[in-house]
Amino acid sequence: MADIILNVEVRDRTGTGGARATRREGKVPGVLYGGAKDPVAIAVKSNEFRKALYTGKLLGHLVTLKYGEETQPVIAKAVDMHPVTDEPWHFDLYRVDEHQQIRIAVPVHFRNADASPGLKRGGTLNVVLHEVELSCPADHIPEEIIHDLTGLDIGETIRISSLKLPAGVTAAASGNLVVATVAGSAAAASAANAEGAEA
């Protein structure tokens, strides 16, 4: 199951005033959505919430929500931060079944740039999508999707269909959607133009 356990309490007051009162008590206000049940206003102690957030495994991962003796799997979908203090300000959790098929955005990272002929010749990697939406079981959400740049030359395109996804995971979007391209640099383009003019 999940590594992170959030001990929550139910908030009596909702709305802006209720959220302010919750923050004054040293807690982060949030809302639990999803499933066949109504939304519930909840709160987590600020230090506990920060600790969970800074592990990097809160957003987009299966988390155990604990209320008294009750536990249930949830997914943290959004965390709002205060624009000045950068402290957690509000969060949204969604109820899920542990093995339920869900749609979730997962980051895409690229490796072996030094093995790409296009990038070696001064090309640039233009990333169009920094994350892709995937369909996967709630208890098997990938941490990241890694794409190997080995052999890619200038003008080549990386599409969702060319990403290697783990077993049981599929792309929610069209396979033709562009994730990144290897483009020629302005210097390389002007050099090519100059050569063409001389010829």
C-alpha positions in Angstrom: 0.0 0.0 0.0 1.1 3.6 0.4 4.2 4.8 2.3 2.6 8.0 3.5 -0.1 8.1 6.2 -2.0 11.3 6.7 -3.8 11.6 10.1 -6.8 13.8 9.4 -9.6 15.3 11.4 -13.0 16.5 10.1 -13.5 20.3 10.1 -16.8 21.6 11.4 -16.5 25.0 9.7 -16.1 25.3 6.0 -15.5 28.3 3.7 -12.9 31.0 4.0 -13.5 31.7 7.7 -13.3 28.0 8.6 -10.0 27.6 6.6 -8.5 30.7 8.4 -9.5 29.3 11.8 -7.9 25.9 10.9 -4.6 27.6 9.9 -4.6 29.5 13.1 -4.7 26.2 14.9 -1.5 25.1 13.1 -3.3 22.9 10.6 -3.7 22.8 6.8 -7.3 22.7 5.6 -8.3 20.3 2.8 -11.2 18.6 1.2 -11.8 14.9 0.6 -13.7 14.2 -2.7 -14.7 11.2 -4.8 -16.5 7.9 -4.7 -20.2 7.7 -3.9 -19.8 9.9 -0.8 -20.2 13.6 -0.3 -17.1 15.9 0.0 -15.7 16.2 3.5 -13.8 19.2 4.9 -10.7 17.9 6.7 -7.5 19.2 8.2 -3.9 17.8 8.8 -1.4 19.2 11.3 0.9 21.6 9.4 4.2 19.9 10.4 2.9 16.5 9.5 1.6 17.7 6.1 4.9 19.5 5.3 6.8 16.4 6.1 4.6 14.3 3.8 4.8 16.9 1.0 8.6 17.3 1.1 9.1 13.5 0.7 8.1 14.1 -2.9 5.7 11.2 -2.7 2.5 13.0 -1.8 1.2 14.4 -5.0 0.2 11.8 -7.6 0.8 8.8 -5.3 -1.4 6.5 -3.4 -1.6 7.8 0.2 -3.3 6.3 3.3 -5.8 8.6 5.0 -6.3 7.8 8.6 -9.3 9.1 10.7 -9.3 7.5 14.1 -9.2 3.8 13.5 -10.5 4.1 9.9 -8.1 4.1 7.0 -8.7 4.4 3.3 -6.5 4.9 0.2 -6.6 8.3 -1.4 -4.7 10.3 -4.1 -3.5 13.8 -3.4 -4.5 15.7 -6.5 -3.7 19.3 -5.6 -1.8 21.3 -3.0 -2.0 25.1 -3.0 0.9 27.0 -1.6 0.8 30.5 0.0 2.3 32.9 -2.6 4.5 34.7 0.0 5.5 32.2 2.7 5.4 29.1 0.3 3.7 27.2 3.1 1.0 24.6 2.2 -2.3 26.5 2.2 -5.0 24.0 1.0 -5.1 20.5 -0.4 -7.5 18.2 -2.3 -7.6 14.4 -1.8 -9.7 11.9 -3.9 -11.0 8.6 -2.6 -9.9 5.6 -4.7 -9.9 1.9 -4.5 -6.4 0.5 -4.1 -6.6 -1.4 -7.5 -8.9 1.0 -9.2 -7.9 2.2 -12.7 -7.2 5.9 -12.6 -6.0 8.7 -14.8 -3.1 10.7 -13.5 -0.3 13.0 -14.8 3.2 11.6 -14.5 6.4 13.5 -15.2 8.6 12.7 -18.3 12.3 12.8 -18.0 15.0 12.4 -20.7 18.4 10.6 -20.4 21.5 10.0 -22.6 21.5 13.4 -24.2 25.2 12.9 -24.9 24.3 9.9 -27.1 22.0 12.0 -29.3 23.8 13.0 -32.6 21.4 15.9 -33.0 22.1 17.3 -29.6 25.9 16.8 -30.0 25.8 18.9 -33.2 24.3 21.8 -31.3 20.6 20.9 -31.6 18.2 21.5 -28.7 15.6 19.4 -27.1 12.3 21.2 -27.2 10.0 19.6 -24.5 6.4 20.1 -25.3 4.9 18.0 -22.5 6.7 17.8 -19.2 4.2 15.3 -18.0 1.8 12.8 -19.7 -1.6 11.6 -18.5 -1.7 7.9 -18.0 -4.3 5.3 -17.1 -3.0 2.9 -14.5 -4.0 1.0 -11.3 -3.9 3.3 -8.3 -1.4 1.1 -6.5 1.0 1.0 -9.5 1.5 4.7 -10.4 4.9 5.2 -12.1 7.2 7.7 -10.4 8.3 9.0 -13.8 8.5 8.0 -17.4 12.0 8.0 -18.8 12.8 8.4 -22.5 16.2 7.5 -24.0 17.6 10.1 -26.4 20.2 7.7 -27.8 20.5 8.0 -31.6 18.0 10.9 -32.0 19.0 13.4 -34.7 17.9 16.9 -35.5 14.3 16.9 -36.8 13.2 13.8 -35.0 10.0 13.8 -32.9 9.2 12.0 -29.7 5.5 11.1 -29.5 3.5 9.5 -26.7 3.4 6.3 -28.7 7.2 6.0 -28.5 7.4 6.2 -24.7 8.1 3.0 -22.9 5.4 2.5 -20.4 5.3 -0.1 -17.5 3.1 -3.2 -17.8 -0.6 -2.4 -17.2 0.0 1.3 -17.9 -1.4 3.1 -21.0 -1.4 6.6 -22.3 -4.7 8.4 -21.7 -4.0 10.8 -24.7 -3.6 10.1 -28.4 -0.3 8.3 -29.3 0.4 11.0 -31.9 0.7 13.7 -29.3 4.2 15.3 -29.5 6.2 15.1 -26.2 9.4 16.6 -27.5 11.4 17.4 -30.6 15.1 17.7 -31.4 15.5 21.0 -33.2 18.5 22.6 -34.9 20.0 25.6 -33.2 19.8 29.0 -34.7 23.6 28.9 -35.3 23.4 25.6 -37.1 20.5 26.8 -39.2 22.4 30.0 -40.2 25.5 28.0 -41.0 23.4 25.7 -43.3 21.9 28.7 -45.0 25.3 30.3 -45.6 26.5 27.1 -47.1 23.5 27.0 -49.4 24.0 30.6 -50.5 27.7 29.9 -51.4 26.7 26.9 -53.4 
